[in-house]
């Protein structure tokens, strides 16, 4: 073997090695870029989902605190229709915010692990139970002061204390902890 053959072999293997390195580096960079974009997208989804949860919880708290007996009356002693319409509109907006939260979750459920899915499904059950008790109490309001009205008002009060005051905040904190730990949301390194 002479020097030209050796140099040709070395240049050829060097060229092949360089091409292989460029190919592998390019492939790894594409995968890393794709992974980092997916991770960023997932964090954006988490942030938006949590914002919607805060809005849904706040709306439910106000809705459950409100009472149809808070209706304002005009100077003739008649029920103020404007206030009644405001209450109906507020109930609708609150229900819409809650529905938006769960719809957003359903649209993005594929990116969440089972533990998160189960937690949000529990939240949905709690929200639905609270909304049903509020709806029943509102429906029974014209029957005041009957036993059925008392039972509905008590069920709403119980739902407010147990579900809105205790269960939902606990599930929200559990979800927050999962997000912070799993996605390292608090680390600055």
Secondary structure, 3 states (H helix, E strand, C coil): CCHHHHHHHHHHHHHHHHHHHHHHHHHHHHHHHHHHHHHHHHHHHHHHHHHHHHHHHHHHHHHHHCCHHHCCECCCCCECHHHHHHHHHHHHHHHHHHHHHHHHHHHHHHHCCHHHHHHHHHHHHHHHHHHHHHHHHHHHHHHCCCHHHHHHHHHHHHHHHHHHHHHHHHHHHHHHHHHHHHCCCCCCC
